[in-house]
Amino acid sequence: MSVFIGTSNPGFAPYAMEELRRRWPGITLSGLAPGETFKLSVDGTDDEALVRQLRRDEPIFLRHLFPVREELALSEQAEEVAAALVSFAGSLSAEVRGAKVAIQVRKAQDSTFPFSSAEARDLMVPALLEAGAQTVSRGADLILSVYTAKRSLYVGLSAPRDNLSDWPGGAVRFRREEGLISRAAFKLLEAEQTFDLPLTRFASALDLGAAPGGWTSVLLERGLRVTAVDPAAMDESLYDHPMLRHLRQNAAELNFAPGTFDLLVCDMSWDPHHTARIVKQLAPALSAGASVIVTLKLMYKKPMQTIADLLASYEESFDIKRVKQLFHNRDEVTVWMRK
Ligand SMILES: C[S@@+](CC[C@H](N)C(=O)[O-])C[C@H]1O[C@@H](n2cnc3c(N)ncnc32)[C@H](O)[C@@H]1O
């Protein structure tokens, strides 16, 4: 039996669980942090096969998971909890020798776990060093994961790619760069990283729903020429940028020569079905093989159905490459497509 701890964006765990149930109808699921973190157990498969299957056909809402090696009752005595953590770290000595190991500790809000994440990490570091491992925060070969629920402690050791994300719980962090125009910029930065799609690969972008200019500024930084479309004003810092043209108009009224752009990005706050129609109408303005990155706004009650309908519509004009609810997506998911 394979046991994992799974995590989604807050409020989206029911959909992550639904996606898993569709793959493994016999799966056992139990919530740990409501709406966000849950335990999953699947009979008749091993951890490797399960992860392989997930990576081949990645769920949209499951952000992170780690295989549970041990589930321990959470003692009320801090010394006993500390001893359990040290003992688990010590039990890994043969596996971690010579490896770079990251320790990721996450706590449910209602957990009685007596330590901060940093304190728990510090307790386990000596056992890893003694085993000949090096401890790191990024770029690890192995991740030692600890999740503390209300009364249980779950621990595991896995390769970063087997966790779907090498960030703790899939919570991707970017340094808040000086002069960042909007938080929305993180969505495009995360899409670039998650989809392994360096934006420097493109030359000319069309940005629909561009104001105040977070995405536009990322594209300009990557050296692209940008046509930004939005009736609203762009941030002052972008005025007169030599590589930027701002069209203050409705995206439904655009017309460009065939093959003008090799990238279309769209973060428009509008009905997602209208948005799909507009993006599809603009397909002729894209060169063959151009990429399209769109946030699908989940403004209706049935997100799974909304996504299925929208993808079916987009598929008439594009190849769908990836669909993912990124950590920086709120009530939306991000899709990458190619013409
Ligand atoms: C979430 S904001 C975009 C944020 C932007 N991606 C950034 O990084 O700063 C959504 C934008 O969509 C624009 N929008 C909504 N409907 C539009 C339409 N029909 N045509 C063009 N822009 C539209 C709004 O004016 C708003 O500025």
The ligand as an SDF file (V2000), in Angstrom:
LIG
                    3D

 27 29  0  0  0  0  0  0  0  0999 V2000
   -5.8880   40.6310  -13.1400 C   0  0  0  0  0  0  0  0  0  0  0  0
   -5.7260   42.0760  -14.1180 S   0  0  0  0  0  0  0  0  0  0  0  0
   -4.2840   41.6940  -15.0160 C   0  0  0  0  0  0  0  0  0  0  0  0
   -3.0250   41.8350  -14.2360 C   0  0  0  0  0  0  0  0  0  0  0  0
   -1.8090   41.7940  -15.1300 C   0  0  0  0  0  0  0  0  0  0  0  0
   -1.6170   40.4460  -15.6770 N   0  0  0  0  0  0  0  0  0  0  0  0
   -0.5670   42.1710  -14.3780 C   0  0  0  0  0  0  0  0  0  0  0  0
    0.3660   41.3480  -14.2990 O   0  0  0  0  0  0  0  0  0  0  0  0
   -0.4600   43.3040  -13.9140 O   0  0  0  0  0  0  0  0  0  0  0  0
   -6.9830   41.9160  -15.2920 C   0  0  0  0  0  0  0  0  0  0  0  0
   -7.0530   43.0020  -16.3370 C   0  0  0  0  0  0  0  0  0  0  0  0
   -7.9330   42.5620  -17.3820 O   0  0  0  0  0  0  0  0  0  0  0  0
   -8.4200   43.7330  -17.9950 C   0  0  0  0  0  0  0  0  0  0  0  0
   -9.5660   43.3840  -18.8510 N   0  0  0  0  0  0  0  0  0  0  0  0
  -10.7720   42.9100  -18.5070 C   0  0  0  0  0  0  0  0  0  0  0  0
  -11.5450   42.7680  -19.6020 N   0  0  0  0  0  0  0  0  0  0  0  0
  -10.8020   43.1530  -20.6680 C   0  0  0  0  0  0  0  0  0  0  0  0
  -11.0260   43.2180  -22.0790 C   0  0  0  0  0  0  0  0  0  0  0  0
  -12.1950   42.8610  -22.6020 N   0  0  0  0  0  0  0  0  0  0  0  0
  -10.0330   43.6560  -22.8830 N   0  0  0  0  0  0  0  0  0  0  0  0
   -8.8300   43.9990  -22.3510 C   0  0  0  0  0  0  0  0  0  0  0  0
   -8.5520   43.9620  -21.0360 N   0  0  0  0  0  0  0  0  0  0  0  0
   -9.5220   43.5510  -20.1990 C   0  0  0  0  0  0  0  0  0  0  0  0
   -8.7820   44.6180  -16.7970 C   0  0  0  0  0  0  0  0  0  0  0  0
   -8.8400   45.9900  -17.1910 O   0  0  0  0  0  0  0  0  0  0  0  0
   -7.6230   44.3410  -15.8460 C   0  0  0  0  0  0  0  0  0  0  0  0
   -6.6410   45.3340  -15.9260 O   0  0  0  0  0  0  0  0  0  0  0  0
  1  2  1  0
  2  3  1  0
  2 10  1  0
  3  4  1  0
  4  5  1  0
  5  6  1  0
  5  7  1  0
  7  8  2  0
  7  9  1  0
 10 11  1  0
 11 12  1  0
 11 26  1  0
 12 13  1  0
 13 14  1  0
 13 24  1  0
 14 15  1  0
 14 23  1  0
 15 16  2  0
 16 17  1  0
 17 18  1  0
 17 23  2  0
 18 19  1  0
 18 20  2  0
 20 21  1  0
 21 22  2  0
 22 23  1  0
 24 25  1  0
 24 26  1  0
 26 27  1  0
M  CHG  2   2   1   9  -1
M  END
$$$$
